[in-house]
């Protein structure tokens, strides 16, 4: 390892007063946390460890099947030894000053090994390649074990990846060149500050580690996020309805209703003016209404999925009609909000009521036969265990669901912050998207149980008559209104091929569009950014498989927003005078973004 540079050695020692202050904070926090932990354990008592997620059983099954084929296991071990031998040869050549192609290289989008020293210094290069070789062989050995059932195999693959990601050399002080340099430079001050940050996050998590992703004090709703002008014109115990102030003299006659997911808050579509989908729609002449869901507590434990349809979407439609005089709207739903919108459309179709003239679905699953990696968390054992917790307190804690989503991209959403906050000792950077991501919401126990069992486990929404809303059986095939599906090619939460399967179940004219990037960036993709692009099958056909559809597509530059605007106005371009929310029949309750959205959950209940 190269000696530290002279300027680093001669750098002034850290301020002793600052060190003393940090030590005092660490001691105080540690003492308090230990005391609180002991008290919690005394209340809980001693209990036998439980395998609620079924992880231990899955790996025991995997090992039994793996050991049943010793020849294959021995072959895997020999392949690993051969790769290590090749790595030693590579490292000796590097040590001698010669160039040699790497035995293993990280993926181009792997941010863990961006530091130049991972490539330039032969020791760090050896550590990196040794890890990549081991990781690859572990994955290859356990990924396709003969005789293992599909659900167990998925669980093994997912948690193996979590384990391998956790052991990356980038996550440890002595094997991360950037952390090593910072430790020498600050005489260990970074690790002391990092320990203080760690204790702070455990403290703020109520005894559980909740890794801080951003400086939450840097944002204020209505001030620098969720700033599009609007008024709350209607509310129930389930939601507030926001109407946005027009920015054009004329607006489309047909209002627009956005149904966001209640698993997160609506302002992902209104982060900043330059990337706000809501602001952009207002500027295109839409009279935009948005549902802002309540952050429920135990008082709403018995609220069902039906309540989100009737007291949520249908109540919003009635309020919009009273406010504007328009019976029909263009509706859009995001993720779980899209699933709710599809359910509502099917319910209205069953009742032969035309309240929604067109429906747009952002990354929305309506067929859950292939739920992607989220399916790892959904089986009878795990759902039953979750239900027990939910029904005891009346809701699903928002941080629990947020943690699940973060695990889908652990290197980006967990370990990068561990390195930054705890090893480098830095404060998290203010980032509006991560502020929104940390602003999690609870979900009523009864509703979430219904959702998990009927959608994910039994896939009943995709079955004609499989689900009843307020006593009425619904069928997605009865939805005859024009529908626009926008999914994203890198989506980990709502895999695009699954959303495509669901889109084929609708009975009307359906336009399916595939955007670039992932679940958030691919949707919040304004035209001014000119990023990612999108794919459309110009024939308008919806062949049986997503792969067949993709073969017939053409890629377009820029944002799907402009394609959607042409589509939605193509069904009705009639314009009327702009509608000011203060001039409608409904009384303004308060300024947008409203009080419901401002309810944050900073510590578990």
SVG drawing of the C-alpha trace seen along z (x, -y; Angstrom):
<svg xmlns="http://www.w3.org/2000/svg" viewBox="-75 -34 83 71">
<polyline fill="none" stroke="black" stroke-width="0.4" points="0.0,0.0 1.4,-3.4 2.5,-5.6 0.4,-8.7 1.3,-11.9 3.5,-14.4 0.8,-17.0 -1.5,-14.5 1.1,-13.7 1.8,-17.3 -1.9,-18.2 -2.9,-19.8 -4.3,-17.6 -8.1,-17.9 -9.4,-20.5 -9.3,-18.9 -12.4,-20.8 -14.3,-19.4 -13.1,-15.9 -14.0,-16.2 -17.5,-17.5 -18.0,-14.5 -16.8,-12.1 -19.3,-13.5 -22.1,-13.2 -21.1,-9.6 -21.0,-8.7 -24.3,-10.3 -26.1,-8.7 -24.5,-5.3 -25.5,-5.4 -29.1,-6.4 -29.5,-3.8 -28.1,-0.9 -30.4,-1.9 -33.4,-2.0 -32.5,1.3 -32.2,3.0 -35.6,1.7 -37.3,2.8 -35.8,6.3 -37.0,6.6 -40.5,5.7 -40.4,8.2 -38.8,11.0 -36.7,13.8 -38.2,15.5 -36.9,18.1 -35.6,16.9 -38.3,17.1 -37.8,17.6 -40.8,15.4 -39.5,14.8 -38.7,18.4 -35.1,17.6 -33.4,20.3 -35.8,23.0 -35.1,21.9 -31.4,22.2 -31.6,25.5 -33.7,26.8 -31.1,25.4 -28.1,27.0 -29.9,30.4 -30.5,30.3 -27.0,29.0 -25.2,31.7 -27.2,34.3 -25.1,33.6 -21.5,33.7 -20.0,33.8 -21.6,30.5 -20.5,28.9 -16.9,30.1 -17.0,28.8 -18.1,25.4 -15.2,25.4 -12.7,26.2 -13.9,23.4 -13.5,21.0 -9.9,22.3 -9.1,21.8 -10.3,18.2 -8.3,17.5 -5.2,18.9 -5.8,16.7 -6.2,13.7 -2.9,14.4 -1.2,14.5 -2.9,11.2 -1.8,9.6 1.8,10.7 1.9,9.1 0.4,5.9 2.9,6.0 5.7,6.3 4.4,3.2 2.9,5.1 -0.7,4.6 -3.1,7.5 -6.8,7.9 -8.9,8.3 -10.3,11.7 -13.4,10.1 -14.8,6.6 -17.7,4.7 -20.7,3.8 -20.6,0.4 -23.4,-0.9 -21.8,0.4 -21.0,-2.7 -19.2,-0.9 -15.9,-0.8 -15.8,-4.2 -12.7,-5.4 -9.6,-5.3 -7.6,-3.3 -9.8,-0.3 -8.2,-0.1 -4.8,-1.8 -3.5,-0.2 -2.8,3.4 -3.7,4.3 -7.2,2.7 -7.6,4.2 -6.8,7.6 -9.3,7.1 -12.0,6.0 -11.5,8.8 -11.3,11.4 -14.7,10.2 -16.3,10.2 -15.0,13.7 -16.3,15.0 -19.7,13.2 -20.1,14.6 -19.3,18.2 -21.7,18.0 -24.5,16.8 -23.8,19.4 -23.7,22.2 -27.0,21.4 -29.0,19.8 -30.2,22.9 -30.3,25.8 -32.0,28.9 -35.2,30.0 -35.8,26.7 -39.3,25.2 -39.6,21.8 -40.5,19.7 -37.7,21.2 -35.2,20.6 -36.3,17.0 -35.9,16.5 -32.4,18.1 -31.3,15.9 -32.6,12.7 -31.1,13.2 -27.8,14.5 -27.5,11.2 -28.2,9.3 -25.5,11.3 -23.0,10.8 -23.7,7.1 -23.2,6.6 -19.7,8.2 -18.5,5.9 -15.0,4.6 -16.4,1.1 -18.4,1.4 -15.3,1.7 -12.9,-1.0 -9.6,0.9 -10.6,2.2 -12.2,-1.0 -9.5,-3.3 -11.6,-6.4 -12.4,-5.7 -8.7,-4.7 -7.5,-8.1 -10.1,-10.0 -9.1,-8.1 -5.4,-9.0 -6.3,-12.6 -8.6,-13.2 -6.6,-11.1 -9.6,-8.9 -12.0,-11.8 -14.3,-10.4 -14.8,-7.2 -15.6,-9.0 -18.2,-11.2 -19.5,-8.1 -20.1,-6.4 -22.0,-9.4 -24.1,-9.4 -24.8,-5.7 -26.0,-6.3 -28.1,-9.2 -29.8,-7.0 -30.5,-4.3 -31.8,-6.9 -34.1,-8.5 -35.3,-5.0 -36.6,-4.3 -33.9,-1.6 -33.9,-0.3 -31.3,-1.4 -32.9,-3.7 -30.1,-4.8 -30.6,-8.5 -30.5,-9.2 -30.9,-12.9 -31.0,-16.1 -34.7,-16.2 -34.4,-19.7 -33.5,-21.1 -37.0,-20.7 -40.4,-22.1 -43.6,-21.2 -45.1,-24.1 -41.8,-26.0 -39.2,-24.1 -41.1,-20.8 -44.8,-20.4 -44.8,-24.1 -47.3,-24.2 -50.1,-26.6 -53.4,-25.0 -56.1,-24.8 -57.6,-22.0 -61.3,-22.1 -62.6,-18.8 -61.7,-16.3 -62.9,-13.1 -61.2,-11.1 -59.5,-9.2 -58.1,-12.0 -57.9,-15.7 -58.6,-16.8 -56.3,-19.5 -57.3,-21.6 -54.4,-23.5 -54.5,-27.1 -54.6,-27.4 -51.7,-29.0 -53.4,-29.4 -56.4,-31.4 -58.2,-28.4 -58.3,-24.9 -59.4,-21.5 -63.1,-21.0 -62.5,-17.6 -60.8,-17.9 -57.9,-15.6 -57.8,-13.5 -54.5,-12.0 -54.7,-9.0 -51.3,-8.5 -50.3,-5.5 -51.0,-5.7 -47.8,-3.8 -46.0,-7.1 -47.1,-10.7 -48.4,-12.4 -45.6,-15.0 -43.3,-12.7 -45.2,-14.3 -44.5,-17.8 -40.9,-17.8 -39.6,-20.9 -41.0,-23.2 -38.7,-21.9 -39.6,-18.2 -43.1,-18.5 -45.6,-16.5 -48.4,-18.3 -47.0,-21.7 -46.4,-20.6 -50.0,-19.3 -51.4,-22.6 -49.2,-24.4 -50.7,-22.2 -54.2,-23.4 -55.4,-20.6 -57.6,-21.4 -55.6,-19.2 -57.0,-17.6 -54.8,-15.4 -55.8,-13.1 -53.6,-13.5 -54.2,-10.4 -54.3,-10.6 -51.5,-9.0 -53.7,-6.5 -53.3,-5.4 -55.1,-2.7 -58.4,-4.6 -58.6,-3.6 -57.6,0.0 -60.9,1.3 -60.8,-0.7 -60.9,1.7 -59.8,1.6 -63.5,0.8 -63.1,-2.4 -60.3,-3.6 -62.5,-3.2 -65.7,-4.7 -64.5,-7.2 -61.4,-7.9 -61.7,-7.9 -65.5,-8.0 -65.8,-10.8 -63.2,-12.8 -65.2,-12.3 -68.3,-13.6 -66.4,-16.6 -64.9,-17.4 -68.3,-17.3 -69.7,-19.7 -66.7,-22.0 -66.6,-22.1 -69.9,-20.8 -68.1,-18.1 -69.3,-14.5 -66.4,-12.8 -62.7,-13.2 -59.4,-12.0 -57.9,-10.0 -54.3,-8.9 -53.0,-6.5 -49.4,-5.8 -48.3,-2.3 -50.7,-1.1 -52.8,-4.2 -53.1,-2.8 -54.3,0.6 -56.9,-1.3 -57.9,-3.3 -58.3,-0.1 -60.4,1.4 -62.6,-1.8 -62.9,-1.8 -64.1,1.9 -66.5,1.0 -68.0,-1.9 -68.2,0.4 -70.1,3.0 -72.5,0.2 -72.7,-1.2 -71.7,-4.6 -69.4,-6.7 -67.4,-9.0 -63.9,-8.3 -63.5,-9.1 -59.9,-7.9 -57.5,-6.3 -53.7,-6.5 -51.6,-4.0 -48.1,-4.8 -46.1,-1.6 -49.2,0.2 -49.7,3.9 -53.2,5.4 -52.0,8.9 -49.7,10.2 -48.8,13.6 -45.2,12.4 -44.6,9.9 -40.9,9.7 -38.6,9.7 -41.4,8.4 -42.8,11.9 -40.0,13.0 -41.7,11.3 -45.2,12.7 -46.1,16.2 -48.5,17.7 -46.0,17.7 -44.8,14.2 -48.2,12.6 -49.7,14.3 -46.8,13.0 -47.3,9.5 -51.0,9.7 -50.5,10.6 -48.4,7.4 -50.7,5.2 -53.9,6.2 -52.2,5.8 -51.5,2.1 -54.1,1.4 -51.7,0.6 -48.5,1.4 -45.7,-0.9 -44.5,-2.9 -40.8,-2.4 -41.2,1.4 -42.5,1.2 -39.8,-1.4 -37.2,1.0 -38.5,3.7 -38.3,1.5 -34.8,0.3 -33.6,4.0 -34.5,4.3 -31.6,1.9 -29.5,2.4 -26.2,1.1 -27.8,-2.2 -30.3,-2.7 -28.6,-1.2 -24.9,-0.5 -23.9,-3.7 -25.3,-5.7 -23.6,-3.4 -20.3,-4.2 -21.1,-8.0 -22.6,-8.4 -20.7,-5.9 -17.3,-5.3 -16.6,-8.7 -18.4,-10.5 -20.3,-12.8 -23.8,-14.2 -26.2,-13.0 -26.7,-15.4 -30.0,-17.3 -31.9,-15.5 -35.6,-16.1 -36.2,-12.7 -34.7,-11.0 -36.6,-13.3 -39.8,-12.0 -38.6,-8.5 -38.1,-8.8 -41.5,-10.4 -43.2,-7.0 -46.9,-6.4 -48.8,-3.8 -51.5,-1.6 -54.6,-0.3 -54.4,3.3 -57.6,4.5 -56.9,2.9 -53.3,4.1 -54.2,7.6 -56.9,7.6 -54.4,6.2 -51.6,8.7 -53.9,11.8 -56.3,10.9 -53.8,9.2 -50.4,10.7 -51.1,14.1 -54.3,15.1 -54.1,12.7 -57.9,12.2 -58.0,8.8 -57.0,10.4 -59.8,12.9 -63.3,11.9 -65.5,11.6 -62.5,12.5 -63.0,9.4 -66.0,7.6 -66.2,3.9 -69.1,2.9 -70.8,6.2 -70.3,5.8 -68.2,8.3 -65.8,6.5 -64.1,7.5 -61.2,5.6 -62.4,6.8 -65.5,4.7 -63.4,1.5 -64.0,0.1 -62.6,-3.4 -59.3,-4.4 -56.4,-3.4 -52.7,-4.5 -50.1,-2.4 -46.6,-3.8 -44.1,-1.3 -40.3,-1.5 -37.8,0.9 -35.7,1.0 -38.6,1.1 -37.9,3.4 -41.2,2.7 -43.7,3.1 -41.8,5.2 -42.8,3.9 -43.5,7.4 -46.0,7.9 -47.7,4.6 -47.9,5.5 -49.7,8.8 -52.2,6.8 -52.8,4.3 -53.9,7.0 -56.9,7.8 -58.6,4.5 -61.5,4.5 -61.0,1.2 -58.4,-0.6 -55.1,-0.3 -51.9,-2.1 -48.8,-0.6 -45.6,-2.7 -42.3,-1.6 -40.1,-4.3 -36.4,-4.2 -34.9,-4.0 -36.8,-2.9 -40.0,-3.2 -39.4,-6.9 -36.9,-8.4 -38.7,-6.9 -42.0,-8.5 -40.7,-11.8 -39.0,-12.5 -39.9,-16.0 -39.5,-16.9 -36.9,-19.6 -34.5,-16.9 -34.5,-15.1 -33.5,-11.8 -34.2,-8.1 -36.6,-8.0 -39.5,-5.5 -40.6,-2.6 -44.0,-2.4 -45.3,0.4 -46.8,-1.8 -49.1,1.0 -51.1,0.6 -51.2,4.4 -50.9,6.1 -49.5,9.5 -49.6,12.3 -46.1,11.8 -44.2,8.6 -41.2,9.8 -43.2,10.1 -44.5,6.5 -41.0,5.2 -39.7,6.7 -42.2,4.5 -41.4,1.2 -39.7,-1.9 -37.6,-4.0 -38.3,-7.7 -36.2,-10.4 -37.2,-12.5 -40.1,-12.2 -43.3,-10.1 -45.1,-13.1 -45.5,-14.7 -46.8,-11.4 -49.3,-11.1 -50.5,-14.7 -51.2,-14.1 -53.0,-10.9 -55.2,-12.4 -56.1,-15.5 -56.8,-13.4 -59.9,-12.1 -61.2,-15.5 -59.7,-18.9 -62.7,-21.1 -61.5,-24.2 -63.3,-26.3 -62.3,-29.3 -59.8,-28.6 -61.2,-27.4 -59.8,-29.1 -60.3,-26.9 -61.5,-29.9 -64.3,-30.5 -65.8,-27.0 -68.8,-25.8 -66.7,-24.1 -65.4,-26.1 -61.6,-26.3 -60.5,-24.5 -56.8,-25.5 -53.8,-26.2 -52.1,-23.4 -50.4,-21.0 -52.7,-20.6 -52.3,-19.3 -52.7,-15.6 -49.4,-15.4 -47.5,-17.2 -47.9,-14.3 -44.5,-12.7 -43.4,-9.5 -40.0,-10.0 -40.0,-7.2 -41.9,-3.9 -45.0,-4.0"/>
</svg>
